[in-house]
Amino acid sequence: MDKLRALHYFVAAAEEGSFSAAARRFDVSVPAVTKLVSALERELGVKLLDRSTQGLSLTARGAQYLENCTPLLAQLSDADRALAAPGARRARTLVVGAPPLLSRALLVPALGEWHERHPHVHIDLRTVDFLTVKDTATRGVDVLVALGWPGSVDLVQRPLAQSRLIICASPAYWRRHGMPGRPAELVNHICPLVRTPEGTVLDLWRHTRDGVVDEVAVGGWLTCASRDDVLQAVLLGHGVGRFADLSVWSFVRDGLLQPVLVDWESSDSPPFSALIRPESKRDAVVQDFVNFLTDLLRPVEAMCSEAFGSRPSAVRPRWYASRPGRASKAHR
């Protein structure tokens, strides 16, 4: 058995959640991957992966083995790169996860500029709508652009920018329904909502102005699992949404979204952060990409600050890690 290849196949299968995806990564057949992973399990005398119709999942022993193997394989790759001829650059893939709104509005238009500096790097861009750190860490993402509060995770966190949540609707919606004079009046409006992977419906919109707190539990006829779907509904005139200003700046600039209540400050505006695996923190390409993200977001943050006001402090709200249900009820 080629144990090194078996380890690579095992790690890929664990990260991708399927043997077929692991096979595509290495451009080999699915039987080739399953055969070597099974041989590895037999040699170790331990079941590493549970197989089901839904895909692959790590056993407890498999998760431990993956945690030990991943940095070792990374060190081997570093050793290979160190032996390359001076000045030579080897082709590689950088896996990036980002929220779809930010990806579409800012990241994708700017990737070409970064790639010109790193023509040897292939970028694998993946959608990560919510901060599912555990899934991300086990699926081989090199850099995760996270909107939210990562909490205690085994990933290196680097702040990128601070968002401000803004209330928006299409101009056509405001013409039909009128604009609210204060946040509490949003209870009379249709507000498409988003549900987190943990099942929390983000219906609690909390704002402050001059020390006055205005808190409202909003609602409507639509709840989505993606912020992108909520944005599409709002752009089509189906209601009022609340978004991180950096993510929707281009829609506001182009007149497709019209903010209201900008003199009220959201109490739970999430930060943007870059999360990287500990073994990648000294990777020059990863570090340059994180610097690129900072340079990309900071000017937009400055424009949003001028348009919508100062950046509020990023305080993790009480509902953030709550159980399934509505955020308004978890807050009580």
Residue, then its C-alpha position, 0 to 999 in steps of 0.5 A: m500500500d502507498k501509505l502517503r497516497a492513502l493519507h492524501y485520499f483519506v484527508a480529501a475524502a474527509e474534507e469533501g464528504s465523499f469519495s467521488a469528490a476526493a477522486r475528482r480532486f486527484d483526477v483518479s477513479v473512485p475505486a482507486v480512492t475507496k480501495l486505498v482508504s479501506a486498506l489504510e483502515r485495515e492496516l490501522g485496525v480502526k474505522l476512520l469513516d462512516r459510509s451512508t447514503q448521505g455521504l461520509s462522516l468521520t468517526a471519533r477515531g477518524a477525526q483524531y487521525l485527521e487532526n494529526c495527519t493534516p499538519l504532517l501533510a502540510q509540512l511535507s508540502d512545505a518541504d517540497r516547495a522549499l526544495a524547488a529551484p530558487g525563484a521557481r513557483r509551483a502551481r497550487t490551489l487556494v481554497v477560499g470561502a466567502p459569503p455570497l453577497l460579499s463574493r458577488a459584489l466585491l470579491v469576484p470583481a477584484l480576484g483578477e487583480w490578485h491573480e495577476r500577482h500570483p499567476h501560478v495559483h488557481i482559486d477555488l471559490r466556495t460559498v459560505d453563507f454562514l459561519t459554519v467553522k467546523d464544516t469549513a475547517t474539515r473541508g479544506v478551506d484555506v481562507l474563510v471570509a467570515l461575517g459574524w463572531p467565530g468564538s472559540v475555534d482552532l483557526v487563526q482569526r484576522p480582523l478585516a473590517q467592521s460592518r454596520l447593519i442597515i435597513c433597506a428596501s427597493p425604492a418601489y417598495w417604499r413608494r407603495h408602503g411608506m418609510p418608517g420613522r423609527p425602528a418600531e414601525l417596522v412591525n407594520h412592514i413585510c420583512p423577509l427573514v434569514r434562518t441560521p444553520e442552527g435554526t435561529v430565525l433572525d427576527l430581532w432588530r435592535h437599534t439605538r440612538d442617543g441612548v434610546v433603545d428601539e427593539v422590534a420583532v419583525g416578520g413576513w411571509l418569507t424565511c430563507a436559509s440564505r442571505d442572498d435569497v433575502l436580498q433577491a426578495v428585497l430587490l424585487g420589492h417583496g419587503v424590507g431587509r437588514f444587511a451588512d452595508l459592505s455587502v450591499w454597498s454596490f446596490v445602494r450606490d446604483g439606486l437599487l436599494q434605498p436605506v432608511l433609519v440611518d441615524w439609528e445604530s444597529s446593536d448587533s452589527p457583525p464583523f468581517s474576519a479572515l479565518i485560516r488554519p494554524e498550519s497555513k499562518r506562515d504560508a506566503v500566498v495565504q498571507d498575501f491573500v488576507n492582506f489583499l482582502t484587507d486592502l479590498l474591504r477598508p476603502v469600502e468600509a470608509m465609504c460606508s462610514e461616510a454614507f451611513g455613520s460610524r462603525p458600532s462595536a462588534v458585540r456578540p449578541r445573546w441569540y447568536a449561538s441559540r437553539p432553533g427558534r426565533a432570536s426575539k424569543a431567545h433574547r428574552 
